[in-house]
């Protein structure tokens, strides 16, 4: 069994693992699994979220808010942490389920 590195304090404080892993149980398909992504890529994405120059799904406001609470050191720490984790077999970090936009609209309409 491979030991999982300790979750950085910024990840705990902003609940990154709740959405992006690692955790047991099913993942929300709208929240990408970040394990194994390149650290520089992740740090850039956090910076773009912080400046609200990065879009995404209807959940993007969650990331804008979370990233605003991070300084450069915390963003780098989070990026290095997720880059250090191995990808689970069959898990593509950037995968979005087919027809996700349609499914999302249907879910939103069901909550009205």
Gaussian input, Z-matrix of N, CA and C with variables (Angstrom, degrees):
# hf/3-21g

backbone

0 1
 N
 C     1     B1
 C     2     B2     1     A1
 N     3     B3     2     A2     1     D1
 C     4     B4     3     A3     2     D2
 C     5     B5     4     A4     3     D3
 N     6     B6     5     A5     4     D4
 C     7     B7     6     A6     5     D5
 C     8     B8     7     A7     6     D6
 N     9     B9     8     A8     7     D7
 C    10    B10     9     A9     8     D8
 C    11    B11    10    A10     9     D9
 N    12    B12    11    A11    10    D10
 C    13    B13    12    A12    11    D11
 C    14    B14    13    A13    12    D12
 N    15    B15    14    A14    13    D13
 C    16    B16    15    A15    14    D14
 C    17    B17    16    A16    15    D15
 N    18    B18    17    A17    16    D16
 C    19    B19    18    A18    17    D17
 C    20    B20    19    A19    18    D18
 N    21    B21    20    A20    19    D19
 C    22    B22    21    A21    20    D20
 C    23    B23    22    A22    21    D21
 N    24    B24    23    A23    22    D22
 C    25    B25    24    A24    23    D23
 C    26    B26    25    A25    24    D24
 N    27    B27    26    A26    25    D25
 C    28    B28    27    A27    26    D26
 C    29    B29    28    A28    27    D27
 N    30    B30    29    A29    28    D28
 C    31    B31    30    A30    29    D29
 C    32    B32    31    A31    30    D30
 N    33    B33    32    A32    31    D31
 C    34    B34    33    A33    32    D32
 C    35    B35    34    A34    33    D33
 N    36    B36    35    A35    34    D34
 C    37    B37    36    A36    35    D35
 C    38    B38    37    A37    36    D36
 N    39    B39    38    A38    37    D37
 C    40    B40    39    A39    38    D38
 C    41    B41    40    A40    39    D39
 N    42    B42    41    A41    40    D40
 C    43    B43    42    A42    41    D41
 C    44    B44    43    A43    42    D42
 N    45    B45    44    A44    43    D43
 C    46    B46    45    A45    44    D44
 C    47    B47    46    A46    45    D45
 N    48    B48    47    A47    46    D46
 C    49    B49    48    A48    47    D47
 C    50    B50    49    A49    48    D48
 N    51    B51    50    A50    49    D49
 C    52    B52    51    A51    50    D50
 C    53    B53    52    A52    51    D51
 N    54    B54    53    A53    52    D52
 C    55    B55    54    A54    53    D53
 C    56    B56    55    A55    54    D54
 N    57    B57    56    A56    55    D55
 C    58    B58    57    A57    56    D56
 C    59    B59    58    A58    57    D57
 N    60    B60    59    A59    58    D58
 C    61    B61    60    A60    59    D59
 C    62    B62    61    A61    60    D60
 N    63    B63    62    A62    61    D61
 C    64    B64    63    A63    62    D62
 C    65    B65    64    A64    63    D63
 N    66    B66    65    A65    64    D64
 C    67    B67    66    A66    65    D65
 C    68    B68    67    A67    66    D66
 N    69    B69    68    A68    67    D67
 C    70    B70    69    A69    68    D68
 C    71    B71    70    A70    69    D69
 N    72    B72    71    A71    70    D70
 C    73    B73    72    A72    71    D71
 C    74    B74    73    A73    72    D72
 N    75    B75    74    A74    73    D73
 C    76    B76    75    A75    74    D74
 C    77    B77    76    A76    75    D75
 N    78    B78    77    A77    76    D76
 C    79    B79    78    A78    77    D77
 C    80    B80    79    A79    78    D78
 N    81    B81    80    A80    79    D79
 C    82    B82    81    A81    80    D80
 C    83    B83    82    A82    81    D81
 N    84    B84    83    A83    82    D82
 C    85    B85    84    A84    83    D83
 C    86    B86    85    A85    84    D84
 N    87    B87    86    A86    85    D85
 C    88    B88    87    A87    86    D86
 C    89    B89    88    A88    87    D87
 N    90    B90    89    A89    88    D88
 C    91    B91    90    A90    89    D89
 C    92    B92    91    A91    90    D90
 N    93    B93    92    A92    91    D91
 C    94    B94    93    A93    92    D92
 C    95    B95    94    A94    93    D93
 N    96    B96    95    A95    94    D94
 C    97    B97    96    A96    95    D95
 C    98    B98    97    A97    96    D96
 N    99    B99    98    A98    97    D97
 C   100   B100    99    A99    98    D98
 C   101   B101   100   A100    99    D99
 N   102   B102   101   A101   100   D100
 C   103   B103   102   A102   101   D101
 C   104   B104   103   A103   102   D102
 N   105   B105   104   A104   103   D103
 C   106   B106   105   A105   104   D104
 C   107   B107   106   A106   105   D105
 N   108   B108   107   A107   106   D106
 C   109   B109   108   A108   107   D107
 C   110   B110   109   A109   108   D108
 N   111   B111   110   A110   109   D109
 C   112   B112   111   A111   110   D110
 C   113   B113   112   A112   111   D111
 N   114   B114   113   A113   112   D112
 C   115   B115   114   A114   113   D113
 C   116   B116   115   A115   114   D114
 N   117   B117   116   A116   115   D115
 C   118   B118   117   A117   116   D116
 C   119   B119   118   A118   117   D117
 N   120   B120   119   A119   118   D118
 C   121   B121   120   A120   119   D119
 C   122   B122   121   A121   120   D120
 N   123   B123   122   A122   121   D121
 C   124   B124   123   A123   122   D122
 C   125   B125   124   A124   123   D123
 N   126   B126   125   A125   124   D124
 C   127   B127   126   A126   125   D125
 C   128   B128   127   A127   126   D126
 N   129   B129   128   A128   127   D127
 C   130   B130   129   A129   128   D128
 C   131   B131   130   A130   129   D129
 N   132   B132   131   A131   130   D130
 C   133   B133   132   A132   131   D131
 C   134   B134   133   A133   132   D132
 N   135   B135   134   A134   133   D133
 C   136   B136   135   A135   134   D134
 C   137   B137   136   A136   135   D135
 N   138   B138   137   A137   136   D136
 C   139   B139   138   A138   137   D137
 C   140   B140   139   A139   138   D138
 N   141   B141   140   A140   139   D139
 C   142   B142   141   A141   140   D140
 C   143   B143   142   A142   141   D141
 N   144   B144   143   A143   142   D142
 C   145   B145   144   A144   143   D143
 C   146   B146   145   A145   144   D144
 N   147   B147   146   A146   145   D145
 C   148   B148   147   A147   146   D146
 C   149   B149   148   A148   147   D147
 N   150   B150   149   A149   148   D148
 C   151   B151   150   A150   149   D149
 C   152   B152   151   A151   150   D150
 N   153   B153   152   A152   151   D151
 C   154   B154   153   A153   152   D152
 C   155   B155   154   A154   153   D153
 N   156   B156   155   A155   154   D154
 C   157   B157   156   A156   155   D155
 C   158   B158   157   A157   156   D156
 N   159   B159   158   A158   157   D157
 C   160   B160   159   A159   158   D158
 C   161   B161   160   A160   159   D159
 N   162   B162   161   A161   160   D160
 C   163   B163   162   A162   161   D161
 C   164   B164   163   A163   162   D162
 N   165   B165   164   A164   163   D163
 C   166   B166   165   A165   164   D164
 C   167   B167   166   A166   165   D165
 N   168   B168   167   A167   166   D166
 C   169   B169   168   A168   167   D167
 C   170   B170   169   A169   168   D168
 N   171   B171   170   A170   169   D169
 C   172   B172   171   A171   170   D170
 C   173   B173   172   A172   171   D171
 N   174   B174   173   A173   172   D172
 C   175   B175   174   A174   173   D173
 C   176   B176   175   A175   174   D174
 N   177   B177   176   A176   175   D175
 C   178   B178   177   A177   176   D176
 C   179   B179   178   A178   177   D177
 N   180   B180   179   A179   178   D178
 C   181   B181   180   A180   179   D179
 C   182   B182   181   A181   180   D180
 N   183   B183   182   A182   181   D181
 C   184   B184   183   A183   182   D182
 C   185   B185   184   A184   183   D183
 N   186   B186   185   A185   184   D184
 C   187   B187   186   A186   185   D185
 C   188   B188   187   A187   186   D186
 N   189   B189   188   A188   187   D187
 C   190   B190   189   A189   188   D188
 C   191   B191   190   A190   189   D189
 N   192   B192   191   A191   190   D190
 C   193   B193   192   A192   191   D191
 C   194   B194   193   A193   192   D192
 N   195   B195   194   A194   193   D193
 C   196   B196   195   A195   194   D194
 C   197   B197   196   A196   195   D195
 N   198   B198   197   A197   196   D196
 C   199   B199   198   A198   197   D197
 C   200   B200   199   A199   198   D198
 N   201   B201   200   A200   199   D199
 C   202   B202   201   A201   200   D200
 C   203   B203   202   A202   201   D201
 N   204   B204   203   A203   202   D202
 C   205   B205   204   A204   203   D203
 C   206   B206   205   A205   204   D204
 N   207   B207   206   A206   205   D205
 C   208   B208   207   A207   206   D206
 C   209   B209   208   A208   207   D207
 N   210   B210   209   A209   208   D208
 C   211   B211   210   A210   209   D209
 C   212   B212   211   A211   210   D210
 N   213   B213   212   A212   211   D211
 C   214   B214   213   A213   212   D212
 C   215   B215   214   A214   213   D213
 N   216   B216   215   A215   214   D214
 C   217   B217   216   A216   215   D215
 C   218   B218   217   A217   216   D216
 N   219   B219   218   A218   217   D217
 C   220   B220   219   A219   218   D218
 C   221   B221   220   A220   219   D219
 N   222   B222   221   A221   220   D220
 C   223   B223   222   A222   221   D221
 C   224   B224   223   A223   222   D222
 N   225   B225   224   A224   223   D223
 C   226   B226   225   A225   224   D224
 C   227   B227   226   A226   225   D225
 N   228   B228   227   A227   226   D226
 C   229   B229   228   A228   227   D227
 C   230   B230   229   A229   228   D228
 N   231   B231   230   A230   229   D229
 C   232   B232   231   A231   230   D230
 C   233   B233   232   A232   231   D231
 N   234   B234   233   A233   232   D232
 C   235   B235   234   A234   233   D233
 C   236   B236   235   A235   234   D234
 N   237   B237   236   A236   235   D235
 C   238   B238   237   A237   236   D236
 C   239   B239   238   A238   237   D237
 N   240   B240   239   A239   238   D238
 C   241   B241   240   A240   239   D239
 C   242   B242   241   A241   240   D240
 N   243   B243   242   A242   241   D241
 C   244   B244   243   A243   242   D242
 C   245   B245   244   A244   243   D243
 N   246   B246   245   A245   244   D244
 C   247   B247   246   A246   245   D245
 C   248   B248   247   A247   246   D246
 N   249   B249   248   A248   247   D247
 C   250   B250   249   A249   248   D248
 C   251   B251   250   A250   249   D249
 N   252   B252   251   A251   250   D250
 C   253   B253   252   A252   251   D251
 C   254   B254   253   A253   252   D252
 N   255   B255   254   A254   253   D253
 C   256   B256   255   A255   254   D254
 C   257   B257   256   A256   255   D255
 N   258   B258   257   A257   256   D256
 C   259   B259   258   A258   257   D257
 C   260   B260   259   A259   258   D258
 N   261   B261   260   A260   259   D259
 C   262   B262   261   A261   260   D260
 C   263   B263   262   A262   261   D261
 N   264   B264   263   A263   262   D262
 C   265   B265   264   A264   263   D263
 C   266   B266   265   A265   264   D264
 N   267   B267   266   A266   265   D265
 C   268   B268   267   A267   266   D266
 C   269   B269   268   A268   267   D267
 N   270   B270   269   A269   268   D268
 C   271   B271   270   A270   269   D269
 C   272   B272   271   A271   270   D270
 N   273   B273   272   A272   271   D271
 C   274   B274   273   A273   272   D272
 C   275   B275   274   A274   273   D273
 N   276   B276   275   A275   274   D274
 C   277   B277   276   A276   275   D275
 C   278   B278   277   A277   276   D276
 N   279   B279   278   A278   277   D277
 C   280   B280   279   A279   278   D278
 C   281   B281   280   A280   279   D279
 N   282   B282   281   A281   280   D280
 C   283   B283   282   A282   281   D281
 C   284   B284   283   A283   282   D282
 N   285   B285   284   A284   283   D283
 C   286   B286   285   A285   284   D284
 C   287   B287   286   A286   285   D285
 N   288   B288   287   A287   286   D286
 C   289   B289   288   A288   287   D287
 C   290   B290   289   A289   288   D288
 N   291   B291   290   A290   289   D289
 C   292   B292   291   A291   290   D290
 C   293   B293   292   A292   291   D291
 N   294   B294   293   A293   292   D292
 C   295   B295   294   A294   293   D293
 C   296   B296   295   A295   294   D294
 N   297   B297   296   A296   295   D295
 C   298   B298   297   A297   296   D296
 C   299   B299   298   A298   297   D297
 N   300   B300   299   A299   298   D298
 C   301   B301   300   A300   299   D299
 C   302   B302   301   A301   300   D300
 N   303   B303   302   A302   301   D301
 C   304   B304   303   A303   302   D302
 C   305   B305   304   A304   303   D303
 N   306   B306   305   A305   304   D304
 C   307   B307   306   A306   305   D305
 C   308   B308   307   A307   306   D306
 N   309   B309   308   A308   307   D307
 C   310   B310   309   A309   308   D308
 C   311   B311   310   A310   309   D309
 N   312   B312   311   A311   310   D310
 C   313   B313   312   A312   311   D311
 C   314   B314   313   A313   312   D312
 N   315   B315   314   A314   313   D313
 C   316   B316   315   A315   314   D314
 C   317   B317   316   A316   315   D315
 N   318   B318   317   A317   316   D316
 C   319   B319   318   A318   317   D317
 C   320   B320   319   A319   318   D318
 N   321   B321   320   A320   319   D319
 C   322   B322   321   A321   320   D320
 C   323   B323   322   A322   321   D321
 N   324   B324   323   A323   322   D322
 C   325   B325   324   A324   323   D323
 C   326   B326   325   A325   324   D324
 N   327   B327   326   A326   325   D325
 C   328   B328   327   A327   326   D326
 C   329   B329   328   A328   327   D327
 N   330   B330   329   A329   328   D328
 C   331   B331   330   A330   329   D329
 C   332   B332   331   A331   330   D330
 N   333   B333   332   A332   331   D331
 C   334   B334   333   A333   332   D332
 C   335   B335   334   A334   333   D333

   B1=1.4396
   B2=1.5332
   B3=1.3248
   B4=1.4561
   B5=1.5214
   B6=1.3250
   B7=1.4610
   B8=1.5246
   B9=1.3094
   B10=1.4605
   B11=1.5243
   B12=1.3353
   B13=1.4650
   B14=1.5278
   B15=1.3207
   B16=1.4629
   B17=1.5243
   B18=1.3155
   B19=1.4660
   B20=1.5236
   B21=1.3424
   B22=1.4668
   B23=1.5236
   B24=1.3256
   B25=1.4667
   B26=1.5263
   B27=1.3322
   B28=1.4749
   B29=1.5214
   B30=1.3226
   B31=1.4623
   B32=1.5154
   B33=1.3167
   B34=1.4703
   B35=1.5257
   B36=1.3148
   B37=1.4595
   B38=1.5272
   B39=1.3178
   B40=1.4646
   B41=1.5221
   B42=1.3109
   B43=1.4648
   B44=1.5265
   B45=1.3251
   B46=1.4678
   B47=1.5213
   B48=1.3203
   B49=1.4589
   B50=1.5220
   B51=1.3354
   B52=1.4636
   B53=1.5247
   B54=1.3132
   B55=1.4695
   B56=1.5245
   B57=1.3246
   B58=1.4660
   B59=1.5127
   B60=1.3266
   B61=1.4503
   B62=1.5214
   B63=1.2884
   B64=1.4680
   B65=1.5253
   B66=1.3010
   B67=1.4616
   B68=1.5167
   B69=1.3051
   B70=1.4544
   B71=1.5256
   B72=1.2830
   B73=1.4526
   B74=1.5149
   B75=1.3190
   B76=1.4634
   B77=1.5257
   B78=1.3109
   B79=1.4627
   B80=1.5150
   B81=1.3259
   B82=1.4510
   B83=1.5251
   B84=1.3101
   B85=1.4655
   B86=1.5305
   B87=1.3213
   B88=1.4622
   B89=1.5192
   B90=1.3354
   B91=1.4613
   B92=1.5191
   B93=1.3123
   B94=1.4659
   B95=1.5188
   B96=1.3095
   B97=1.4582
   B98=1.5232
   B99=1.3100
   B100=1.4613
   B101=1.5236
   B102=1.3081
   B103=1.4668
   B104=1.5232
   B105=1.3361
   B106=1.4572
   B107=1.5185
   B108=1.3188
   B109=1.4646
   B110=1.5311
   B111=1.3059
   B112=1.4623
   B113=1.5266
   B114=1.3336
   B115=1.4656
   B116=1.5255
   B117=1.3276
   B118=1.4641
   B119=1.5296
   B120=1.3197
   B121=1.4623
   B122=1.5277
   B123=1.3467
   B124=1.4623
   B125=1.5217
   B126=1.3282
   B127=1.4675
   B128=1.5270
   B129=1.3170
   B130=1.4688
   B131=1.5239
   B132=1.3206
   B133=1.4637
   B134=1.5259
   B135=1.3284
   B136=1.4673
   B137=1.5289
   B138=1.3198
   B139=1.4672
   B140=1.5274
   B141=1.3183
   B142=1.4653
   B143=1.5338
   B144=1.3292
   B145=1.4645
   B146=1.5233
   B147=1.3268
   B148=1.4682
   B149=1.5289
   B150=1.3220
   B151=1.4649
   B152=1.5373
   B153=1.3327
   B154=1.4646
   B155=1.5265
   B156=1.3232
   B157=1.4670
   B158=1.5192
   B159=1.3065
   B160=1.4597
   B161=1.5074
   B162=1.3202
   B163=1.4553
   B164=1.5072
   B165=1.3013
   B166=1.4624
   B167=1.5096
   B168=1.3072
   B169=1.4616
   B170=1.5260
   B171=1.2943
   B172=1.4705
   B173=1.5285
   B174=1.3288
   B175=1.4652
   B176=1.5235
   B177=1.3122
   B178=1.4596
   B179=1.5248
   B180=1.3074
   B181=1.4735
   B182=1.5269
   B183=1.3164
   B184=1.4659
   B185=1.5253
   B186=1.3215
   B187=1.4661
   B188=1.5208
   B189=1.3215
   B190=1.4664
   B191=1.5245
   B192=1.3118
   B193=1.4594
   B194=1.5285
   B195=1.3168
   B196=1.4727
   B197=1.5203
   B198=1.3300
   B199=1.4721
   B200=1.5251
   B201=1.3228
   B202=1.4765
   B203=1.5252
   B204=1.3230
   B205=1.4554
   B206=1.5166
   B207=1.3287
   B208=1.4671
   B209=1.5203
   B210=1.3193
   B211=1.4697
   B212=1.5359
   B213=1.3262
   B214=1.4713
   B215=1.5315
   B216=1.3222
   B217=1.4626
   B218=1.5339
   B219=1.3167
   B220=1.4614
   B221=1.5229
   B222=1.3274
   B223=1.4652
   B224=1.5234
   B225=1.3227
   B226=1.4654
   B227=1.5267
   B228=1.3171
   B229=1.4575
   B230=1.5302
   B231=1.3218
   B232=1.4621
   B233=1.5230
   B234=1.3180
   B235=1.4625
   B236=1.5296
   B237=1.3155
   B238=1.4661
   B239=1.5243
   B240=1.3138
   B241=1.4664
   B242=1.5285
   B243=1.3209
   B244=1.4610
   B245=1.5279
   B246=1.3074
   B247=1.4650
   B248=1.5296
   B249=1.3334
   B250=1.4666
   B251=1.5242
   B252=1.3138
   B253=1.4562
   B254=1.5151
   B255=1.2987
   B256=1.4652
   B257=1.5067
   B258=1.3178
   B259=1.4606
   B260=1.5089
   B261=1.3141
   B262=1.4492
   B263=1.5274
   B264=1.3343
   B265=1.4675
   B266=1.5263
   B267=1.3207
   B268=1.4605
   B269=1.5058
   B270=1.3204
   B271=1.4605
   B272=1.5158
   B273=1.3098
   B274=1.4523
   B275=1.5149
   B276=1.3362
   B277=1.4616
   B278=1.5169
   B279=1.3182
   B280=1.4524
   B281=1.5273
   B282=1.3183
   B283=1.4630
   B284=1.5204
   B285=1.3084
   B286=1.4588
   B287=1.5153
   B288=1.3096
   B289=1.4577
   B290=1.5170
   B291=1.3420
   B292=1.4626
   B293=1.5248
   B294=1.3160
   B295=1.4598
   B296=1.5206
   B297=1.3272
   B298=1.4690
   B299=1.5169
   B300=1.3091
   B301=1.4576
   B302=1.5143
   B303=1.3254
   B304=1.4557
   B305=1.5252
   B306=1.3336
   B307=1.4581
   B308=1.5277
   B309=1.3153
   B310=1.4631
   B311=1.5258
   B312=1.3387
   B313=1.4624
   B314=1.5275
   B315=1.3432
   B316=1.4498
   B317=1.5253
   B318=1.3465
   B319=1.4550
   B320=1.5181
   B321=1.3305
   B322=1.4554
   B323=1.5162
   B324=1.3300
   B325=1.4574
   B326=1.5267
   B327=1.3419
   B328=1.4579
   B329=1.5164
   B330=1.3455
   B331=1.4607
   B332=1.5220
   B333=1.3000
   B334=1.4637
   B335=1.4924
   A1=108.35
   A2=116.59
   A3=122.36
   A4=108.32
   A5=116.17
   A6=120.46
   A7=109.89
   A8=116.14
   A9=121.71
   A10=107.69
   A11=117.97
   A12=119.73
   A13=111.08
   A14=115.49
   A15=120.44
   A16=110.36
   A17=115.75
   A18=120.90
   A19=108.35
   A20=117.56
   A21=119.92
   A22=111.53
   A23=116.62
   A24=120.43
   A25=112.04
   A26=117.75
   A27=120.08
   A28=110.59
   A29=117.21
   A30=120.67
   A31=110.59
   A32=116.55
   A33=119.82
   A34=110.44
   A35=116.16
   A36=120.78
   A37=111.38
   A38=117.49
   A39=121.08
   A40=112.17
   A41=117.18
   A42=123.62
   A43=113.32
   A44=117.07
   A45=120.92
   A46=111.72
   A47=117.87
   A48=120.53
   A49=112.34
   A50=117.38
   A51=119.87
   A52=110.99
   A53=116.59
   A54=120.77
   A55=112.69
   A56=117.18
   A57=120.72
   A58=114.65
   A59=118.08
   A60=121.51
   A61=111.45
   A62=117.57
   A63=125.38
   A64=110.30
   A65=114.68
   A66=120.68
   A67=108.01
   A68=115.03
   A69=118.80
   A70=107.56
   A71=115.67
   A72=119.61
   A73=111.70
   A74=116.12
   A75=120.37
   A76=112.27
   A77=114.79
   A78=121.40
   A79=109.54
   A80=116.34
   A81=121.18
   A82=107.16
   A83=119.46
   A84=120.94
   A85=113.99
   A86=118.02
   A87=120.75
   A88=112.21
   A89=117.47
   A90=122.18
   A91=107.82
   A92=118.48
   A93=119.58
   A94=112.13
   A95=115.18
   A96=122.49
   A97=106.04
   A98=117.78
   A99=121.41
   A100=114.23
   A101=117.72
   A102=121.29
   A103=111.07
   A104=114.83
   A105=120.25
   A106=115.20
   A107=118.31
   A108=119.84
   A109=109.03
   A110=116.79
   A111=121.39
   A112=109.99
   A113=115.43
   A114=120.90
   A115=111.84
   A116=117.49
   A117=119.71
   A118=111.09
   A119=116.65
   A120=120.96
   A121=110.21
   A122=116.33
   A123=119.99
   A124=111.71
   A125=117.15
   A126=120.57
   A127=110.08
   A128=116.91
   A129=120.40
   A130=110.32
   A131=117.77
   A132=120.29
   A133=110.85
   A134=117.07
   A135=119.96
   A136=111.13
   A137=115.77
   A138=120.19
   A139=110.93
   A140=116.34
   A141=120.69
   A142=111.09
   A143=117.05
   A144=119.61
   A145=110.05
   A146=116.32
   A147=120.61
   A148=111.18
   A149=116.31
   A150=120.49
   A151=112.27
   A152=116.17
   A153=123.84
   A154=112.76
   A155=115.45
   A156=120.79
   A157=111.39
   A158=117.36
   A159=122.99
   A160=107.58
   A161=115.88
   A162=121.64
   A163=110.17
   A164=115.80
   A165=121.03
   A166=109.07
   A167=115.39
   A168=120.98
   A169=109.93
   A170=115.34
   A171=120.20
   A172=111.16
   A173=117.29
   A174=121.73
   A175=112.44
   A176=119.07
   A177=122.05
   A178=112.39
   A179=117.59
   A180=119.91
   A181=111.52
   A182=116.87
   A183=120.52
   A184=109.45
   A185=116.57
   A186=120.16
   A187=111.51
   A188=118.19
   A189=119.69
   A190=109.11
   A191=116.26
   A192=121.46
   A193=111.89
   A194=116.91
   A195=120.65
   A196=111.01
   A197=117.34
   A198=120.85
   A199=111.73
   A200=117.09
   A201=119.17
   A202=111.64
   A203=117.34
   A204=121.36
   A205=114.32
   A206=117.00
   A207=121.13
   A208=111.25
   A209=115.91
   A210=118.99
   A211=107.85
   A212=117.05
   A213=121.13
   A214=111.84
   A215=116.49
   A216=120.77
   A217=111.31
   A218=116.93
   A219=120.72
   A220=111.34
   A221=117.22
   A222=120.22
   A223=109.91
   A224=116.23
   A225=120.32
   A226=110.29
   A227=117.02
   A228=121.36
   A229=111.21
   A230=116.57
   A231=120.63
   A232=111.29
   A233=116.22
   A234=120.65
   A235=110.69
   A236=117.10
   A237=120.83
   A238=111.15
   A239=116.34
   A240=120.55
   A241=110.50
   A242=117.41
   A243=119.45
   A244=112.15
   A245=117.74
   A246=120.52
   A247=110.89
   A248=116.99
   A249=120.56
   A250=112.94
   A251=117.27
   A252=120.94
   A253=110.24
   A254=116.93
   A255=120.63
   A256=110.79
   A257=115.37
   A258=120.47
   A259=109.47
   A260=115.57
   A261=120.27
   A262=108.28
   A263=118.06
   A264=119.85
   A265=110.87
   A266=115.34
   A267=120.54
   A268=114.21
   A269=117.63
   A270=120.20
   A271=109.04
   A272=116.50
   A273=121.67
   A274=107.59
   A275=118.48
   A276=120.04
   A277=115.03
   A278=118.46
   A279=119.46
   A280=112.64
   A281=117.10
   A282=119.85
   A283=111.32
   A284=115.58
   A285=123.15
   A286=105.46
   A287=117.75
   A288=118.98
   A289=112.29
   A290=116.71
   A291=119.52
   A292=110.03
   A293=115.77
   A294=122.66
   A295=112.47
   A296=117.06
   A297=119.50
   A298=111.55
   A299=117.98
   A300=120.22
   A301=111.13
   A302=116.83
   A303=121.41
   A304=110.42
   A305=117.27
   A306=120.69
   A307=110.63
   A308=116.44
   A309=120.99
   A310=110.34
   A311=117.36
   A312=120.70
   A313=110.45
   A314=116.87
   A315=120.96
   A316=111.10
   A317=116.67
   A318=120.26
   A319=110.37
   A320=117.33
   A321=120.86
   A322=111.15
   A323=117.20
   A324=120.75
   A325=111.18
   A326=116.43
   A327=120.79
   A328=112.63
   A329=117.52
   A330=121.66
   A331=112.50
   A332=118.51
   A333=121.60
   A334=112.05
   D1=135.66
   D2=-179.58
   D3=-91.00
   D4=133.76
   D5=179.25
   D6=-74.80
   D7=136.47
   D8=176.84
   D9=-86.74
   D10=130.36
   D11=177.73
   D12=-59.98
   D13=154.19
   D14=178.65
   D15=-63.04
   D16=139.78
   D17=178.74
   D18=-72.25
   D19=127.64
   D20=178.34
   D21=-60.12
   D22=152.27
   D23=-178.44
   D24=-57.90
   D25=-34.68
   D26=178.79
   D27=-63.34
   D28=-36.40
   D29=179.13
   D30=-68.34
   D31=-40.36
   D32=178.52
   D33=-66.35
   D34=-45.30
   D35=-176.81
   D36=-64.63
   D37=-35.47
   D38=-177.59
   D39=-101.49
   D40=8.01
   D41=174.70
   D42=57.85
   D43=35.67
   D44=-178.47
   D45=-58.21
   D46=-41.10
   D47=-177.61
   D48=-66.50
   D49=-26.44
   D50=178.66
   D51=-59.83
   D52=-34.27
   D53=-177.73
   D54=-103.05
   D55=-37.39
   D56=-169.61
   D57=-111.81
   D58=6.61
   D59=178.01
   D60=79.77
   D61=179.19
   D62=-6.12
   D63=-77.46
   D64=143.77
   D65=175.94
   D66=-161.20
   D67=161.54
   D68=176.72
   D69=-85.65
   D70=158.57
   D71=179.56
   D72=94.61
   D73=171.93
   D74=-176.84
   D75=-69.71
   D76=149.26
   D77=177.14
   D78=-97.59
   D79=146.35
   D80=172.41
   D81=-70.19
   D82=123.31
   D83=-176.23
   D84=-64.26
   D85=-14.14
   D86=179.04
   D87=-86.39
   D88=-10.83
   D89=178.81
   D90=-107.89
   D91=111.18
   D92=-176.77
   D93=-67.27
   D94=142.39
   D95=172.91
   D96=-75.67
   D97=128.26
   D98=-172.98
   D99=-97.67
   D100=-10.21
   D101=-177.22
   D102=-55.13
   D103=129.86
   D104=175.20
   D105=86.51
   D106=-3.90
   D107=176.65
   D108=-70.62
   D109=157.51
   D110=177.81
   D111=-68.99
   D112=135.74
   D113=-177.86
   D114=-59.54
   D115=-43.00
   D116=-179.17
   D117=-63.02
   D118=-38.79
   D119=178.03
   D120=-63.14
   D121=-47.32
   D122=-178.83
   D123=-63.88
   D124=-41.90
   D125=179.05
   D126=-62.55
   D127=-40.93
   D128=177.96
   D129=-63.31
   D130=-44.08
   D131=-179.01
   D132=-62.89
   D133=-41.22
   D134=177.43
   D135=-61.83
   D136=-41.31
   D137=178.29
   D138=-63.02
   D139=-41.54
   D140=178.79
   D141=-67.10
   D142=-39.50
   D143=175.71
   D144=-62.45
   D145=-43.43
   D146=-177.89
   D147=-59.43
   D148=-40.29
   D149=-179.34
   D150=-87.66
   D151=3.38
   D152=-179.13
   D153=59.11
   D154=30.92
   D155=175.88
   D156=-98.73
   D157=0.72
   D158=179.96
   D159=-112.54
   D160=127.35
   D161=177.14
   D162=-98.56
   D163=-158.52
   D164=179.84
   D165=158.39
   D166=-139.34
   D167=-179.76
   D168=-82.59
   D169=-174.03
   D170=177.18
   D171=-63.69
   D172=-13.71
   D173=-179.57
   D174=-87.82
   D175=4.16
   D176=-174.66
   D177=-59.45
   D178=-29.66
   D179=179.81
   D180=-61.61
   D181=-30.08
   D182=176.91
   D183=-61.98
   D184=-44.48
   D185=-179.29
   D186=-72.03
   D187=-36.48
   D188=176.28
   D189=-57.80
   D190=-46.90
   D191=-178.75
   D192=-66.09
   D193=-45.83
   D194=-178.83
   D195=-63.28
   D196=-43.78
   D197=-176.74
   D198=-68.71
   D199=-30.64
   D200=179.32
   D201=-61.17
   D202=-26.53
   D203=-179.81
   D204=-84.74
   D205=3.31
   D206=-177.70
   D207=-107.70
   D208=139.41
   D209=171.47
   D210=-93.70
   D211=176.05
   D212=-176.00
   D213=-58.44
   D214=-40.97
   D215=-179.59
   D216=-64.18
   D217=-41.91
   D218=178.88
   D219=-67.20
   D220=-39.37
   D221=177.86
   D222=-62.21
   D223=-43.39
   D224=-179.97
   D225=-65.45
   D226=-40.75
   D227=178.60
   D228=-61.48
   D229=-45.28
   D230=177.01
   D231=-61.95
   D232=-44.07
   D233=-179.16
   D234=-62.09
   D235=-44.30
   D236=179.29
   D237=-65.88
   D238=-38.29
   D239=178.19
   D240=-60.66
   D241=-53.80
   D242=-177.90
   D243=-66.24
   D244=-33.92
   D245=177.13
   D246=-65.68
   D247=-29.55
   D248=-178.12
   D249=-76.06
   D250=-15.70
   D251=-178.85
   D252=-84.13
   D253=143.43
   D254=176.32
   D255=-80.85
   D256=147.98
   D257=176.18
   D258=-73.75
   D259=143.73
   D260=172.78
   D261=-75.00
   D262=143.66
   D263=178.36
   D264=-56.11
   D265=134.14
   D266=177.78
   D267=80.46
   D268=1.80
   D269=-179.26
   D270=-103.73
   D271=118.85
   D272=177.57
   D273=-103.10
   D274=117.91
   D275=-173.58
   D276=-54.56
   D277=-33.76
   D278=-176.11
   D279=-97.56
   D280=9.95
   D281=-175.90
   D282=-69.02
   D283=135.07
   D284=172.39
   D285=-123.83
   D286=133.57
   D287=-176.64
   D288=-59.75
   D289=147.20
   D290=176.60
   D291=-57.26
   D292=144.93
   D293=179.43
   D294=59.79
   D295=26.16
   D296=-176.37
   D297=-61.61
   D298=-35.08
   D299=178.26
   D300=-63.42
   D301=-42.88
   D302=178.73
   D303=-65.64
   D304=-45.23
   D305=179.58
   D306=-61.71
   D307=-39.72
   D308=-179.47
   D309=-64.80
   D310=-43.69
   D311=178.59
   D312=-61.47
   D313=-42.25
   D314=179.80
   D315=-63.04
   D316=-40.43
   D317=178.76
   D318=-65.02
   D319=-41.77
   D320=179.55
   D321=-65.08
   D322=-40.52
   D323=179.33
   D324=-65.90
   D325=-33.07
   D326=179.29
   D327=-70.68
   D328=-20.05
   D329=-178.49
   D330=-96.16
   D331=6.70
   D332=179.87
   D333=-86.05

